[in-house]
Amino acid sequence: MTSVDEKDQIGCFESDLDRLIQRYGDEFDMSLAAMVGTLQIKVHELVSNSIDQDDEEDDSEEVEA
């Protein structure tokens, strides 16, 4: 597998999001407000999951100590 630097990964992710947003706007006539709201929910889920994983790692480190 070829290694892609973080800048290129971000560019690919952004391009995919742009295409997905365009598709849902076109095919489903989804409003901008609905898309933004859905993206905000996903942001909160990503942050929450990251915090939960950090907490689990901290708990496992305390047990090992």
DSSP file (Angstrom, degrees, kcal/mol; ACC not computed):
  #  RESIDUE AA STRUCTURE BP1 BP2  ACC     N-H-->O    O-->H-N    N-H-->O    O-->H-N    TCO  KAPPA ALPHA  PHI   PSI    X-CA   Y-CA   Z-CA
    1    1 A M              0   0    0      0, 0.0     2,-0.3     0, 0.0     0, 0.0   0.000 360.0 360.0 360.0 136.0    0.0    0.0    0.0
    2    2 A T        -     0   0    0      1,-0.1     2,-0.4     0, 0.0     0, 0.0  -0.554 360.0-122.9 -79.5 137.3    1.3    3.4   -0.9
    3    3 A S        -     0   0    0     -2,-0.3     2,-0.5     0, 0.0    -1,-0.1  -0.673  25.6-164.9 -82.5 129.0    1.9    5.9    1.9
    4    4 A V        -     0   0    0     -2,-0.4     5,-0.0     2,-0.0     0, 0.0  -0.950  19.9-122.3-114.9 131.3    0.0    9.2    1.4
    5    5 A D     >  -     0   0    0     -2,-0.5     4,-2.3     1,-0.1     3,-0.3  -0.231  28.2-105.4 -71.6 165.1    1.0   12.2    3.5
    6    6 A E  H  > S+     0   0    0      1,-0.2     4,-2.6     2,-0.2     5,-0.2   0.844 118.0  57.1 -61.4 -36.6   -1.6   13.8    5.8
    7    7 A K  H  > S+     0   0    0      1,-0.2     4,-2.0     2,-0.2    -1,-0.2   0.928 110.4  44.0 -60.9 -44.6   -2.0   16.9    3.5
    8    8 A D  H  > S+     0   0    0     -3,-0.3     4,-2.5     2,-0.2    -2,-0.2   0.876 111.6  53.8 -68.3 -37.2   -3.0   14.6    0.6
    9    9 A Q  H  X S+     0   0    0     -4,-2.3     4,-2.6     2,-0.2    -2,-0.2   0.922 109.4  48.3 -60.8 -43.8   -5.3   12.5    2.8
   10   10 A I  H  X S+     0   0    0     -4,-2.6     4,-2.7     1,-0.2    -2,-0.2   0.906 110.5  51.7 -63.6 -41.5   -7.1   15.7    3.9
   11   11 A G  H  X S+     0   0    0     -4,-2.0     4,-2.4     2,-0.2    -2,-0.2   0.910 111.3  46.9 -61.2 -43.1   -7.4   16.8    0.3
   12   12 A C  H  X S+     0   0    0     -4,-2.5     4,-2.6     2,-0.2    -2,-0.2   0.917 112.6  49.6 -64.2 -44.0   -8.9   13.4   -0.7
   13   13 A F  H  X S+     0   0    0     -4,-2.6     4,-2.5     1,-0.2    -2,-0.2   0.920 111.8  48.6 -61.2 -44.4  -11.3   13.5    2.3
   14   14 A E  H  X S+     0   0    0     -4,-2.7     4,-2.6     2,-0.2    -1,-0.2   0.909 111.2  49.8 -63.2 -42.7  -12.4   17.0    1.4
   15   15 A S  H  X S+     0   0    0     -4,-2.4     4,-2.3     2,-0.2    -2,-0.2   0.912 110.9  49.6 -62.9 -42.7  -13.0   16.1   -2.3
   16   16 A D  H  X S+     0   0    0     -4,-2.6     4,-2.5     2,-0.2    -2,-0.2   0.918 111.6  48.8 -61.8 -43.1  -15.0   13.0   -1.2
   17   17 A L  H  X S+     0   0    0     -4,-2.5     4,-2.9     2,-0.2     5,-0.2   0.915 109.5  52.6 -62.9 -42.1  -17.1   15.2    1.1
   18   18 A D  H  X S+     0   0    0     -4,-2.6     4,-2.4     1,-0.2    -2,-0.2   0.925 111.8  45.6 -58.4 -45.6  -17.6   17.8   -1.7
   19   19 A R  H  X S+     0   0    0     -4,-2.3     4,-2.6     2,-0.2    -1,-0.2   0.901 113.5  49.6 -65.5 -40.7  -18.9   15.1   -4.1
   20   20 A L  H  X S+     0   0    0     -4,-2.5     4,-2.5     2,-0.2     5,-0.2   0.919 111.8  47.7 -64.6 -44.1  -21.1   13.5   -1.4
   21   21 A I  H  X S+     0   0    0     -4,-2.9     4,-2.1     2,-0.2    -2,-0.2   0.918 113.3  48.6 -63.2 -43.5  -22.7   16.9   -0.5
   22   22 A Q  H  X S+     0   0    0     -4,-2.4     4,-2.4    -5,-0.2    -2,-0.2   0.921 111.4  50.7 -61.6 -44.3  -23.2   17.7   -4.2
   23   23 A R  H  X>S+     0   0    0     -4,-2.6     4,-3.4     1,-0.2     5,-0.5   0.929 111.9  45.2 -61.3 -47.5  -24.8   14.3   -4.8
   24   24 A Y  H  X5S+     0   0    0     -4,-2.5     6,-1.7     1,-0.2     4,-1.1   0.847 112.9  51.7 -69.3 -32.0  -27.3   14.6   -1.9
   25   25 A G  H  <5S+     0   0    0     -4,-2.1     4,-0.4    -5,-0.2    -1,-0.2   0.905 119.8  35.4 -65.9 -40.5  -28.1   18.1   -2.8
   26   26 A D  H  <5S+     0   0    0     -4,-2.4    -2,-0.2    -5,-0.2    -3,-0.2   0.952 124.8  35.9 -78.5 -53.4  -28.8   17.1   -6.4
   27   27 A E  H  <5S+     0   0    0     -4,-3.4    -3,-0.2    -5,-0.2    -2,-0.1   0.844 132.1  25.5 -75.1 -34.6  -30.4   13.6   -6.0
   28   28 A F  S  <<S-     0   0    0     -4,-1.1    -1,-0.2    -5,-0.5    -3,-0.2   0.417  93.5-128.8-112.1  -0.2  -32.3   14.1   -2.8
   29   29 A D        +     0   0    0     -4,-0.4     2,-0.2     1,-0.2    -4,-0.2   0.870  43.2 179.4  52.2  38.8  -32.9   17.8   -2.9
   30   30 A M        -     0   0    0     -6,-1.7    -1,-0.2     1,-0.1    -2,-0.1  -0.521  26.0-118.2 -73.9 134.5  -31.6   17.9    0.6
   31   31 A S     >  -     0   0    0     -2,-0.2     4,-2.2    -3,-0.1     5,-0.2  -0.321  14.1-120.0 -73.4 155.9  -31.5   21.4    2.1
   32   32 A L  H  > S+     0   0    0      1,-0.2     4,-2.9     2,-0.2     5,-0.2   0.889 115.2  55.3 -59.7 -40.5  -28.2   23.1    3.2
   33   33 A A  H  > S+     0   0    0      1,-0.2     4,-2.5     2,-0.2    -1,-0.2   0.898 107.6  48.8 -61.8 -40.8  -29.6   23.3    6.7
   34   34 A A  H  > S+     0   0    0      2,-0.2     4,-2.2     1,-0.2    -1,-0.2   0.903 113.2  47.4 -66.1 -41.1  -30.2   19.6    6.8
   35   35 A M  H  X S+     0   0    0     -4,-2.2     4,-2.6     2,-0.2    -2,-0.2   0.931 113.4  47.1 -66.0 -45.3  -26.7   18.8    5.5
   36   36 A V  H  X S+     0   0    0     -4,-2.9     4,-2.5     1,-0.2    -2,-0.2   0.919 112.6  50.0 -63.3 -43.3  -25.0   21.2    8.0
   37   37 A G  H  X S+     0   0    0     -4,-2.5     4,-2.1    -5,-0.2    -1,-0.2   0.911 111.4  48.3 -61.1 -43.1  -27.1   19.8   10.9
   38   38 A T  H  X S+     0   0    0     -4,-2.2     4,-2.2     1,-0.2    -2,-0.2   0.911 111.6  49.6 -64.3 -42.7  -26.2   16.2    9.9
   39   39 A L  H  X S+     0   0    0     -4,-2.6     4,-2.3     1,-0.2    -2,-0.2   0.886 109.0  52.9 -63.5 -38.5  -22.5   17.2    9.6
   40   40 A Q  H  X S+     0   0    0     -4,-2.5     4,-2.3     2,-0.2    -1,-0.2   0.910 108.1  50.4 -63.5 -41.6  -22.6   18.9   13.0
   41   41 A I  H  X S+     0   0    0     -4,-2.1     4,-2.3     1,-0.2    -1,-0.2   0.923 110.4  50.1 -61.0 -43.7  -24.0   15.7   14.6
   42   42 A K  H  X S+     0   0    0     -4,-2.2     4,-2.7     2,-0.2    -2,-0.2   0.886 107.9  53.5 -63.1 -39.1  -21.2   13.7   13.0
   43   43 A V  H  X S+     0   0    0     -4,-2.3     4,-2.4     1,-0.2    -1,-0.2   0.940 110.3  47.1 -59.1 -47.4  -18.6   16.1   14.3
   44   44 A H  H  X S+     0   0    0     -4,-2.3     4,-2.7     1,-0.2    -2,-0.2   0.888 111.6  51.0 -63.0 -39.5  -20.0   15.7   17.8
   45   45 A E  H  X S+     0   0    0     -4,-2.3     4,-2.9     2,-0.2     5,-0.2   0.923 110.3  49.2 -63.6 -44.3  -20.1   11.9   17.4
   46   46 A L  H  X S+     0   0    0     -4,-2.7     4,-2.1     2,-0.2    -2,-0.2   0.921 114.1  45.3 -61.4 -44.2  -16.4   11.8   16.3
   47   47 A V  H  X S+     0   0    0     -4,-2.4     4,-2.4     2,-0.2    -2,-0.2   0.928 114.0  48.9 -65.4 -45.1  -15.3   14.0   19.2
   48   48 A S  H  X S+     0   0    0     -4,-2.7     4,-2.7     1,-0.2    -2,-0.2   0.921 111.8  48.6 -61.7 -44.9  -17.3   11.9   21.7
   49   49 A N  H  X S+     0   0    0     -4,-2.9     4,-2.4     1,-0.2    -1,-0.2   0.887 110.9  51.4 -62.9 -38.3  -16.0    8.7   20.3
   50   50 A S  H  X S+     0   0    0     -4,-2.1     4,-2.2    -5,-0.2    -2,-0.2   0.910 111.0  47.4 -64.7 -42.4  -12.4   10.0   20.5
   51   51 A I  H  X S+     0   0    0     -4,-2.4     4,-2.5     2,-0.2    -2,-0.2   0.921 111.5  51.0 -64.3 -44.2  -12.9   11.1   24.1
   52   52 A D  H  X S+     0   0    0     -4,-2.7     4,-2.3     1,-0.2    -2,-0.2   0.907 110.6  48.8 -60.7 -42.5  -14.4    7.7   25.0
   53   53 A Q  H  X S+     0   0    0     -4,-2.4     4,-2.3     2,-0.2    -1,-0.2   0.901 110.8  50.4 -64.8 -40.7  -11.4    5.9   23.4
   54   54 A D  H  X S+     0   0    0     -4,-2.2     4,-2.4     2,-0.2    -2,-0.2   0.911 110.7  49.7 -62.3 -41.8   -9.0    8.1   25.3
   55   55 A D  H  X S+     0   0    0     -4,-2.5     4,-2.4     2,-0.2    -2,-0.2   0.904 110.5  49.7 -63.6 -41.4  -10.8    7.4   28.6
   56   56 A E  H  X S+     0   0    0     -4,-2.3     4,-2.2     2,-0.2    -1,-0.2   0.895 111.2  49.2 -64.7 -40.0  -10.7    3.6   27.9
   57   57 A E  H  X S+     0   0    0     -4,-2.3     4,-1.9     2,-0.2    -2,-0.2   0.902 111.2  49.7 -65.7 -40.6   -7.0    3.8   27.1
   58   58 A D  H  X S+     0   0    0     -4,-2.4     4,-1.8     2,-0.2    -2,-0.2   0.905 110.9  50.0 -63.4 -41.6   -6.4    5.8   30.3
   59   59 A D  H  X S+     0   0    0     -4,-2.4     4,-1.7     1,-0.2    -2,-0.2   0.903 110.8  48.7 -64.1 -41.3   -8.4    3.2   32.3
   60   60 A S  H  X S+     0   0    0     -4,-2.2     4,-1.7     1,-0.2    -1,-0.2   0.846 109.3  53.0 -69.8 -32.4   -6.4    0.3   30.9
   61   61 A E  H  X S+     0   0    0     -4,-1.9     4,-1.4     2,-0.2    -1,-0.2   0.874 107.5  51.6 -68.1 -36.7   -3.1    2.0   31.6
   62   62 A E  H  < S+     0   0    0     -4,-1.8    -2,-0.2     1,-0.2    -1,-0.2   0.876 109.2  50.3 -67.2 -37.3   -4.1    2.5   35.3
   63   63 A V  H  < S+     0   0    0     -4,-1.7    -1,-0.2     1,-0.2    -2,-0.2   0.885 110.7  49.6 -68.2 -38.6   -5.0   -1.2   35.6
   64   64 A E  H  <        0   0    0     -4,-1.7    -1,-0.2     1,-0.2    -2,-0.2   0.783 360.0 360.0 -70.3 -27.6   -1.6   -2.2   34.1
   65   65 A A     <        0   0    0     -4,-1.4    -1,-0.2    -5,-0.1    -2,-0.1   0.484 360.0 360.0 -69.5 360.0    0.4    0.0   36.4
